[in-house]
Every structure is written in C-alpha cells, then in structure tokens.
Amino acid sequence: MAQGILEEVLMNTALVEDLAEVAKDEALLQGVVMRTRETPNSSELVTYTPLTLFPTSVPKAVFLQALAVQTHYNTLVDRISQDSDFLKEALASTIEVDDFTARLFRIYQQILKEGRSQSIVLGLNRSDYMLDQRDDGTSSLKQIEINTIAACFGGLSSRTPDVHRHVLKVAGRLEESQHILDNNPAAGLAQGIAKAWELYGSERLDFITFIKGIYIAFVAVFFSDGLEVAVVYFRTGFMPQNYTTEQSWDVRLMMECSRAVKCPDISTHLAGTKKVQQVLARPGVLEKFFPDQPQAVELIRATFAGLYTLDMGPEGDKTVAMALAEPDRFVLKPQREGGGNNIYGSEICQVLEAVKDSTERTAYILMDKIHPAPVHNYLLRRDAPLKMSTCLSELGVFGAYVRRGEDMVMNECVGHLLRTKSSEHSDGGVAAGVAVLDNPLLI
C-alpha cells in the first residue's frame, strides 16, 4: 500500500513535505512521543517517536498466520519453563562459555533447589518475524526470535494506527485509511498483569501498591515495612550491562525468591534464549511439548527459519564450514536481547575463524538470513532529512498468558507491532535508533 501511494506522490515534493508535518503533529496529539536524546530524564521536553510516513503493505494471510500461532507460542514458552531437564540439556554447552547465561542459570538452579515460592506465572512476550520472499514472489512467515523479557512497544503501537489513518485521509486516501486495523496490545498486556495481581489476592495490596510493583529497576530495590509487591515486571535485566554490580545479581535473586509474581520468572527468561530457539527446531522436539496436538506443531514449525547448532562435534563442525563458505546466507546470533547484537556477512567469518576450534563457538547459534521484499517509504526522525528510503519491515505479535499451578487462566494474542528500517542497516530496533514505528496495511 505504501508503495502504491508513493508512486503517485513521489514527484509531488510539496505534498510529501506537508504530509510529513501532518504525521508529526498527529503523533504528538496521539501521544506517540519519547524523551529527547539531549534531555533523557526530562518529562518536559519530548519529541515524536520515529515512524514511517505511510503504512506498509503486509499480505493478509501471512499476518493472520502470525496472530493465529501466538497462543501456541505462549503455551510452548510456558511448557519449556516447566521442563527443567529440557532447559538443562539445551543450555548445557552454552553456560560453559557464556558467563551471562551461566549466571542466570545458577539463579534458576537455586530456585529449583529451594522450591518455587509462587505458583502464579505471568508471561508477556512478543514473537518477531520477517516475511521471507520466495522465488515466485509470495512471502512466508519466518520467526526471528521470541522475546520473553521486556517485550516493549505495546503502548506506542496502540496509538500509531490513528496517526497513519489521519495521514491517509489528508492524502485523499479515505478508503485505505479505513483498512488500518485497530491495535491495542497495551490493554491486553495490562490485562495479564491485572489478572496476575488479582490471583495473588492479598488484601494488603491496593491499586497504588500494584502500580508500584509493576516496574522495578536494578539500581536499588527497597521493601519498606507494610509494602508488599504483587507483580514484578522486568523492563531491564536482559543484558550483561544491566547488572553493573554484584548487588544487581543479589537483587535479581531476591526477587526470584520472593512471593511476587515475576514477569518473566527466571525459567521463562531462559526459555527465550537463542540456544533454546535452535534446539526447538530439531526434529521431534516440538512434539515433546505438544504430544497430542499435531496442528499446533505444524503451525509453529512453519514459522521456523533454518537454525543450526555450533556445539562441538561433527554437526557443529558442519555448521562452521557452511557459514564460512557462504556467510551472506546466515546470521550469527549470541545469547543476547535488545537489538544490535547479531553478526552478519564478513564479520561472521572473523568471529568463527577465531573460535571455530574452541568451545567458545557454542555461545552462538547460526540462522538462515531472511530476505523480505524491500519497499519504499519515508522514515520520519527528528532532525533527519526527509528522503525516500528502501525499507525492510519486521512484524511482532504480542502474547499474554497467566497460569496458576496447572491451570492456564489466560492465554491470548493481544496485538501486533510493525517496525521498519532502512535496508542499509542489518540489525537494530527502535530504541537503538535504527528502526521506526509502522503500521501494517493488509493486502
């Protein structure tokens, strides 16, 4: 759809400039805002969050496929988090060489030894995909990763549809503006938190205390007399630099040992690692988690890109040789979240040549590079020139689930997120300053 609009307005520089100002104004009106880089701690100075000028066309069938599989991914993550034998086996080689994952795993082992203090589990995740372009021009949905910790942009993506609707109306595209879907992941994510808080069920907790319990940073955590935390939502804690001192690790352990509902708890955090993603792609593994649900297995497996182990042994050796021979076919992934960590092209050769004969290589997995069809759009950023870019998009789908004991109380797909970046960038998200917010327009 964006491509179709651009074909008509490309030569009309004045219209594009006017629409860009319209989009920025509407973003401010709709609350699609963020603090500025110069004043990151000020609530008085804000700017619009970077976004595309036009929505991006997404095939309806592929979009609906991503929504349909999300509740199965919720179930899969939850079942992995309950399977200690699987997590131990899957992560055995990784924790030998990756200190960050190993420290998370040691907390997990301590929780297993002492026993879980809370039977309520809250999962707020986001499964990210790209649309791989086939030779015949059609697209297939391929998962990049699933984020089980700090799955962000639920709030802003709830407000961007109205921005693009308004832009299309001003551009004289009323009919197309009506085809932008409503999207409110913020409400669904909040519903999951509210359900966990409700099930926690302490009469000592009022709503204000519940709000205080949602967001806890690692700088310092204080439990004063009379304050009981029902829900801990980890907006940080997914990168080594989030743990600046030993006290940071002590705080993480303290929260894991507490009665608070953790989102995610430590086992769910580990379930989202890249190594687990790779192991799940092995034949027969999904069947272990869905023994009587072949349709669920089929839906999930259809979204897998090629995933390859770098463990020591013949299979890992084959992966190394394959990557060194054709590095542009693959992405090398460490056990990290947050964008900007993946390795591409000639850098894959540099990294693998250094570790190919060492167990250090097991800190990574190898994945087929996905090739989405490029489109043209305008990426609106503060203080950046207005120019047309060749763009690639990434679709995220939000899931929310709550389990108490063996009972799944809530399991829902609660919304979506589309992010778009210039094709000159291989990796990076909105927070990293590379991608911008977007909306799908189904075709």
N, C-alpha and C positions, 0 to 999 in steps of 0.2 A: 504493500500500500504506500509506504513512504516513497518507494521508487517511482510509483505511478504519479504521485503528487509532484515529485521533483522534476519529472520530465516536463511538466507544464510550467513550473516556476523557475527553473534553472536560469533562464535568460532574464527573469524579472528581478533584478538585484534589489530594487526598491521594496518589492513585496516581501522578499526574504528578510530584509532588514527590519521591516515593520513587524513581521510575524515573530522574529526573534525577541523584539521588545515586548510584544504581547505575551509570549511564553514566559519571559522573566517576571513580568508583572503578575501574571496569573499564578506562577509558582509562589511568589511572596504572599498573595492573597490566600492561597490554599495551604500555607504552612509548609511548603516544600523548601525548607530552609536549613542552614547549618551555620555554625560559627565560622568566623574568618580565620585564615592561617595566621594573620598578624595578631589577632586577639583571641586565641583559642579558649580562654577562660572567661570571656565576657559574654553575658547574656543580653547586652545592649546593642552589640554590633553583630549583625548576621547578614548572610547573603543567600541567594537561591542555591539550592543543591544542583550540581551539574546534571543536565538532562539533554535528551535529543530534542530537536525542533519538531520532528514528526514521529509518530508511532511507526513501528517496524512490522512488516508483514510476517506472520507465522502461520504455517499450514494448520488448519483447524484440527485435522485428525491427529497430528503429532502433539499438538497442545493438549487435546483431550486425553491422549495416551499418558502424558506426564501427570495429569491430575488423577487419572484412574489408578495408577500404580502407587500413588503416595501412601495410601493406608497400608499397603503390603510392605512398603519400606519401613513405615512406623513399626509394624509388627516384627519385621526382621531385626531391626536395631534392638528392640526390646528383648527379643529372644536370645540374641547374641549376648546381651548384657547379663543374662541369667545363666549363661553356659560358661562356667569357669574353666572347664577342660578345654573348650574350643579357644578361648582367649589366651590361655597359657600356651597352647600349641602354636597358634597363629603368630603370636608375638615373641616366641622363644628366641629366634635369631635376631630380631630387631633390638630387643632390650639388651643384648650382649654388646651392641655397638652404639646405640643411640641413648645418651645419658638422660635426655629429657623424657623420652618414653619410659625408660627404666625407672625413673623416679616416680612417675605416675603409677607405674605398675607396682612398685613397692607399697604405695599407699593402698592400692587395690588388694594386695596380698594381706596387708594388716587388717583391712576391713573384713576380708574373708575369714581370717583367723579369729577376730574378736566377735564376728557376727554383725549383720546389718542392723542398724538401730531404727530403721524406718522401712515399713513395708509399702509406702506410697511412692510411686515412681512417676516423675513428670518428664516428658520428652517434648522439646520444641526444636524441630530440626528443619533443615532445608536441603533438598536434593537438587543439585545443579546439573544442567545438561547443555549440550550444544547439538545442533541439527547437522548431522553428517551428510554431505551431499553425495548421492550416488551417481554413477555414470549416466543413468537415464534421466537425471535432473530432479528426481524425487529426494526427499530427505528422510533420514532415520534418526530417532531419538537416542542419543548416547550420553550416558552419565559421566560427568567429570568427577564428582565426589559427592559425599553426603556430609553435611555439617551437623554434628550433634552437640556442638557447644558454640554459644554466641552466634546463632543464626540470625543475622541482622537484616535491617531494611524493611521489616514488616510494617513499621509505621509510615515511612515515607512512600513506600509503594502503595499504600492505601489511599494516598492523596494525589498521586500523579495522573490517574485517569482523567480527572476533571481538567487538568492543565492541557492535555492533548485534545480533549473534546473541544475546549474553547479555541485552541489554535486552528483546528479544522473548521470550526464554524466561521471564524474570521476569514479563513482562506476560501470560504464558499463551498465547503465540503460537509454540508449538514448531514447527508445520508451516512457518510463514512464515520462521522463523529458519533453517531448512534450505535456503531458497531464496536466501539471500545468497551470492553467488559468492565462491569463493576468489580472491584477488588478490595477486600478489607482483611488482609491477614492479621492486622493489629488486633481486631476484635476476636479472631479465633485463637491467637496466641494468648491474649488476656483471659479468654475463657478457660484455657488449660491451666493457667496459673490460679485462677479463681477456684476451679474445681479441686486442685491440689490443696489449696488453703482450706476450702470447705471440708474436705475429707480429713485434714489434720485435726480439725474440730476442737481446738482449745477455747474454752470460754474466756480465757485471759486475753485473747487476741482481738483487738478491734481493727477497723479497716485501716487506720493510720499506721498501726504496727505492721499490718500486712504490706502496705506500701513500702515501709522502711525495710522490710525483709526481702524485697524483690532484688535490689541492686546492692551488692557488697563488693567493694574494691579490695585489692590485696594490700594496699598501703597499710591499713590498720583496720582491725575489726574489734569492736567493743561490745560486750554483753553486760549492760548495766543491770542493777537489781530491778526486777519487775519486767524486764524486756525479754520476750520470748519470740524467737524468729521461726516463722512457719515455713517460709519458702526462700531458698537462696537461688537466685538466678545469676549464673556466671556470665557476665559480659566481658570478662577478661579471664586469663588463665590458660590460654591455648597456645602460647608461645613461650619459649625459654625466657625471653626478656621480661615477661610478666612476673617472674619470680626473681626479684632483684637481690633478695637476701634469704638466709635460711629461715628467717621468721615467716617469709612468704609461704614456704613449704609447710611450716608448722600451722599456719592459718588454714591452708587447704586441708590438711589432715584433720584439724579441729572441726572444720565444717563437715567433712565426710563422716566423722564420728558422731556428730550431733544428731538430734532427732528431727532436725529441719528436713523438709523435702528439698532435695538438691536437683537443679536443672542445669547440666546433667549431673547425675551421680558419677562416681569415678569409673564404674564399669561401662556406662553408656558413653562416657568420654572416650574410653579405649575402643569401643565398638566402632567409632568413627575414624579410626586411623587408616592411613593408606594401605598398610600391610593387610589389615582385615579386608579391605575392599578387594585387594588382589587375591587373597585366599578364597573369598566367596565366588570368584569366577572359575574356580576349579570344578571339574565335572563331579556331580553328586553332592556338592556341599550345600547348595540351596535346598535340595531335597531333605537334608537333615533337619532343616528348620521349618519346612513345610511338607511333612511326610505324607499328608493326605490332601494336599492342595496343588495338584499339577498346574492348574491355571495360574495360580499366584507365582509359581516358579517360572512359568513361561513368560508372564508379564514382566517380571523382574529381569530375567536373563536377557530378554530382548533389548534392554537398555544398556547392557554391558558393552563397553569397548574392549579391545584386546588388552589383557593385563598379564604381566609376566614377572615371575619371581627372579630375584637376584641372589637367592640363597646359595651357599657354597654347594658345589656338586655339578653333575652334568647338565641338569636343566638350567641352573643359573649361568653356567658357562655358555650355554647356547644363547641365552638372552643377551649376555655381554657381547658375544660375537655378532649377533643380529643388530644390536644397537650401534656398534662401532662401524659396521658395514654400511648402514643406511640411517644415520642419526636424524635426518629430517622427517623420518616416518614416525618418530616417537617423542614422548615427553618423559623425562626422568623426574620422579617425584620423591622428595624426602617426607618424613613424617611430620609435616608442619601444616598449619592452617593460616588463614589471614591474607593470602594473596602475595605474589611476588617471590615465591619460594621455588617454583618449578624451573627446570633446566631444559634448554632447547638447543637443537642444531649442533654446531661445532663444540659448544660448551659441554654437551653430553660426552663427547669423545675425551675432552680434557679431564672431566671428572672420572669417567670409567677407566681411562688409562692409568690413572693414579691409584685406583682401588681395586682393579679387576682381579688381582690375585690375593686380595685381603678380605677378611670378614667385614671390613668397613663398607663394602658394597651392599651388605644386607640392610643398611639403613635406608635404602631406596627401593622403589618398585619402578618398573617400566610400563608405560601405557601407550597404546596406539594414539597418534595425534589425530584429532578430529578436524575435519575440513568443512566448516559451514560455508554456505554460499555468501559471498560478500554483497553488501548493498550500499547505496549512497545515502548519506544523511548529514545533518549539521549537528555538531556536538557543542552545546552551549556551556561555556565556562566563564567565570568572572575574569576579566582582563585578558581573555584569549580572543584572537581574531576570529571573525565569523567566516568560516570557509567550509566548503563541502569536503567530507571525508569518506573514504572507503571503509566500511564498518563491518564488524562481526558482533554477533549477539549471543548472550548466554541466558538461558531460561532457568529460573529457580522455582521450586514448588515447596511451599511450607506445609509441614505436618505438625499436628499436636496430638499427644496421647497421654492418658493418665491411667496407671494401673495401681490397684490396691491388692496386695497379695497375688493371687492367681487370677483375679477378675480385672479384665480390661474395661474400665469405666468410660473411657472416651478414646476414640481413635478416628481422627478426621484429617482430611486435606482442607487447609484453611485459607489458601490463597497462593498468589504467584508473584514473581519478581522478574522483570526483564532488565538486563544490563547490557549496554552496548559500548564498544570501544573501537578505536581506530585499528585497522588491520596491521599497522606498523608495530603494534605492541603485542608481544606474545603472551604476557601474563599480567595480572594485576586487576584489582577491583576498584570500586568507587572510592573507598577510604584511602586506597593507595594513590589516588589521583589519576587513574588511567581510564576506567570505565565511567559511564554516566547512566542515570536512570532512564528508563524507556518504558513503553507500553506495547504489548502485542496487539496487532490488528489481524483478526483471523481471516484467512482466505481459503 
